[in-house]
Amino acid sequence: MLLFDVTHTSHSHAQTGIQRVCRSLFAELGRTGPVTGVCHDPYLKAWRPLNAGELRRMLPGRPAADTRGSSWSLRQRLSSRTRRWIGATPALPAATGLICPEFFSAKAGSKLPEILPQVSGPRVALFYDAIPLQFPELTPPGTVGRFPAYLRELLLFDGVAAISEASAACLRDYWRWLGAVNPPPVVAVPLAINPNAPVDAAPHSGPPRVLCVSTIEGRKNHLSLIEACEQLWQEGLRFELQLVGMGRADTAGRALAMMAELRRAGRPLLHHDTADDAELHAAYAQAAFTVYPSLVEGFGLPVLESLQHGKPCICSNRGALGESIAGGGCVGLASVDATHLADAIRRLLQNPAELAALAAQARARKFKTWPDYARELTAWMATLPRRA
């Protein structure tokens, strides 16, 4: 029996990258063996199995929401407090392994010593990136403040599965700088992507559409993308820019302000805060190509999703994104400033033969599935000795 800690995702309607990973992996593990979703209940003040409502929130392909946060209803809070008062805390099942696939909160992290000893086999965490350390000015202050403690809490596990070689190297380097003694092994287990769903979308009949799927936050570099597109619109190029992702005013205020200004000026800029799986598939289907202008990533899931749909992607060629584009189908840039992005977008808009060749490369690529990922992760877990 595996325990699967989704304290945040089981109380969130968000469909950001981490939530999609948690839901997809949980569903796949459940198809191949016994797995119990668990959470730390702050009102019960204990770890417990997920209830029916929380399990429904773990279903893949849920409708997206325009918030990243988690919430506990009044009914949940009262129920948990009542059970605590009467001493009716649900027991966790006997477990031979634990997977923590989230960036856990300070409250949940502080309670790890209560659940780790209850697991007889390997306890592992997924690690996404060290961006709050690399780009603190582009990261929400609360995440920056939380991050050093989170990296120290990862030392409690028997192993850490990073989502790319670049992320694995960052974590090892940080622990080395910290002077950590006997840290757990860190391996790169690159993520999977969900298979394409049948798309019931009318062909796009207007100007070519350029798509960007990403939360609108500082490090995602939307400001440079928008400035590049405005430069091209001023040159007279005809195309639409479609942005899919929630906006974060705390780190991307300038980008959001420029988006509003351009839309008032009549520029063909479309923005959707959220999209469910069907809407996202349709957006990819109607795009000529995609742009992922992010400065730094732990993995870069939208790049592979774009390629899976046969759509070339313009993105950075550095770090984890460089790992993702190595198989072809992308225009990799040494710099993702407005000038270089504009040059690349112009090139693909004006050279249909190059665009077609990149699309053929994208369609020829093979991608890891969630069954592949689950097998790789659990096989590695089986090799880990349980640390004290």
N, C-alpha and C positions, 0 to 999 in steps of 0.2 A: 504494500500500500504506500503510495506517494502522497504527501501533503503538499498543497500548492497554495502559497500565501498570496492572496489578492485582496488585501485589506482595502486598498484604494479603488481598484477597478470594480469590485463587487458593489461599490456604493457610488459609482459614477456612470453618467450617460455619455461621457466623452468617447470619441473614437480617434484619439491621437495615436501616434505610432506605438507607444508602449501599451496602450489599451488594446490595440489590435493584435499585438504580439501575445499578450496575456490571454485573450479570448481564443485566439487560434490555437495556441499551444495547449491550453486547458482542454479544448474540445478534442484535439488529436490524442492527447494522453488518455483521455477517457475512452477513446475507441480501442485502445491497445492494452489497457490494463486498469487495475483499480487505482483511482485517484480521488482525493477528497479536497475540495476547495476549503480554505480556512481563512479567518481574519482575526485580527486583534480587536475585540469589542471594547471600546473605552468606557462604556457604561456598565458592562458586565465586569470590566477590569480583568479580562481573561481571554485566552485564545479559544476559539470554538469553530465547529464546522459551519459552513454557509447554510442559511435557511433557504426556503424555496424562492423567495423574492430575490435574494442575492444571487442565487443560481441563474435566475432568468436574466439578470444583468450581465451574466458571463456568456450569453449566447453570442456567437459570431454574427456579424452582419446586422447588429442592432442599428436602429435609426440614430443618427448622430445628434449631438446636442451642442449648443453654443457656449458651453462652459467646460472647463477642465477639472473643476473641483469635485470633491465627493460630498455626500450629504447623508445624514441619518435622520429619518423621519421621527416625529414626536412619538409615534406608536412604537418604533424600534427602541428609542431611548427608554421609554417607560417600561417596555417588556424586559429589556436587559437589566434595568435597575431592580425591577421586581424579582427577577430570578436571582440576582446577587443577594438581595435582602433575605430571600428564603433559602439560599444555599443550593440552588438548582442549576449549577453550571454544567453545561453539556461536556462530556468527556471527548477528547480527541481519540480517534482510532489508533491502534498500534500501527506504527509506520516504520518502513525500512528506508525512507528517503524523504527529503524536503527540497522543494524548489521555490526560491523567492525571485519571481520574475519582474518585480517592480522596483522603482526608486522609492524605498520605503521612507515614511515620515519619521521625524524625531521620536514621536510617541511610540510608533510601532518598532522602531529600531531599538529603543530602550527596553523593549519587552522581549527581544530575541533570546536573552538568557533563560526565559521561561519555557520556550518551545524547543530550542535546540537540544536539550538533554532528553526530550521525550522521543527523539528519533534515533532508532538503532543503527541506521545506515548513513550514507553520505548526505550532507547538507550542502546545497550549492545555491549560488545567487547568479543572476544574469547581470552583466554590467554593460551599460549603453555607451557612455562617453564621459570625458573629463572636461567638457566644454565650460562648466562654471568656473573651473580653474584657469582655462586657457583664454576665455573671453568674459571675464566678470562684468565688464561694462555693458555687455550685450545680453546679460542673463538677469532674470528677476532677482532683486536683492535677497529675498527670502531663500531662494535656492542656493545662492552664493554662500550665505551664512550657514546653511545646513550642510553643505557638501563635505567639508573636511571631516566632520563627525561620521557622515555616511561612509566615507572611504575607510575610516578606521573600523567601523562596524563590519565591513566586508571581511576583515581579518578573522572574524569568528567562524567563518564557513570552512568547509573541507575543500572547496574548490570554487572558482569563479569562472563562468563562461562569458567571455566578452563577445560582442557581436561583430567585431572585425579585428584584424591584426593591429590596426592603428589604435583602437581602444585598449586592447590587451597591453600594448607597449606603454601607453599612458599610465595605466594602473600600476604596472610593474615599476615604472620610473618613479611614481609618486611614493610607493611603499619603500623603494630604495632610498629616496631622499628623506623619508620619515625615519629611516633606521629600523624598520620593522624586522623583528627576529622571527625566522621560520615562517614566512607568510605562506598562505595556501597557494597551490598551483593556479595559474591563470592561463587558459587556453582560448583561442579564437574559434568560436562556433558561429559562422555567419548565418544570418537569419534566412528564413524561407519567405515565400510570398504565396498568397492564395491564388488558386487557379482562376483564369478568366471565367466570368459568368456570361451566358448568352446576353447579348445587348439588343434591346428593342429601342433603338434610337434612330430618328430620321437623319439621313445624311445631312451634313452641314452644307448649306447652300450659299452662304455669304462669303466674305473675304476669308483668307486662311486664318485659322484660329491657333494662337499660341497659348498653351496651358501651363500653369504653375500650380502644383498641389503642395501646400505646405502651410503650417501655422504661420501667421504673419507676425514675426517677432524679430528682434534686432539682428541676431546672428544669421537669420535666413536671408538677409540682404535684399529684401524686396525693394528698398529705396533705389538701389542701383538698377534693378530690373525696370522699375517704372521710369526712371530717368532715361534708360536706354530706349525704351519704347517711345517715349515722348520725342526723343531725338529723331527716331525713325518716322514717326507720324509727321513731324515738321518737315522731313525730307520728301513727304508725299507718299510713302509706302502705305498700302492698304492691307491691314490685318487687324484682327481682334486679339486682345489680351484677356484671358479668363483666369482669375485667381480663385482657388478653392482653399479656404482655411480660415480659422478664427483669428481675429486681430487682437494683439496685445498692445495696448496703448502705453504700457509701462516701458517697453523696450523698442517699439516700432511706431511711436507717435508721429514722426515726420513722414514715414511711408503712408500711414493711414490718412494724414492730412493731404498729402499730394494726390492720393487716390481720389479723395472727395473732390479736390480742386479740378482734376482732369475730367472726372465724370460730369461736373457742372459745366465744364467747357465743351462737352459733347464728344469727348474721345471715346472710342469703342472699347471701354474697359468694363468687364463684367466681374462681379465679386459675389461669391456665395460663401457664407460663414461655415456652413456644414453641408455634407453630402453623405447619403447612405451608400452602401456598396453598389446598388444598381445605378444611382446617379453618378457615382465616380467612374464606373465602367463606361457609361454613356459619354462623360466628359472626355475620357481618353479616346474613345472611338471617334469623336467629332474633331479632335485636334489634329493639326498638321504635324506638329512636333511639340515638345515640352521644354521648359527651362526650369532648372533647379539651381537658383543663384546662391545657395547657402555657402557661407564662408568656411564652415567646418561641420562635420557630421561624425556620429559614431558608426553609422551604416549608410543611410540615404535610401530608405525604402522606396520613395516615389521614383527614383531613377530606375530601379529594376521593374517597378510596376509599369512605367512608361515603355520600357523595352519589351516587356511581356505582351503589351498591347500592340507591338510593332511600331511604336512611335519613337523616333530618335530623341535624344535628350541633350541639351546644352548644360554643362555643369563644370565644376572645378575638377582638375585632374590630380588633386592633392589628397593625401590621407586616405580615409576610408572610401571617399568617392573615387579616388584613383583605383582602388581595388575593384569597385563595382563596374567601372567602365572598361576594364581591361579586356573583356570579351567582345568589344565592338558595339556599334550602334550609337555611339555618343560623339559629341564634339567636346573634348576636354580642354579646359582653359587654364593657363597658368595663373591668371588673375580674373576674378569675376567682378571687376569694376564696370561702371556703366559703358565705358568705351569698348572694352573687349566683348561685353554682352551684346552691344549694338552691332558690332562687326559680325559676330556669329549669327545673330538673328537675321540680319540683312542677307548674309551668305546663303542661309537655307531658304529664305523667302525668294531669292532671285536665282537659285540654282536647283531646279527640280530634279535634275539627274543626280546630284549629290544627295539630296534628300531621299530619293528613291533607293540609292545604294545603301545609305545608313539604315533605312527601314528594313531592307533585306537582311542586313547584318543583325538587326534587332530580332527579326522573326526567326533567325537561325540559332539564336542562343537557347541554351537549356538552363532552367532555373530550379533551384532546390525547392521541394514541396515541404509542407508541414509534417507529413509522415517521415520524410528524409531527416528533417531537423530533429524530430522527437527521437528517432532511432539513434542519431549521432549523439545527442545530448545524454540520453539514458545509458548508452554504451560507455561513454566517457565516465559518467557517474559511477558505474559499476567497477571501474578501476581504482577509485579513490579510497584510500584508507580513511577511517574515521579518526579525526584528530581529537585530542582531549577537549 
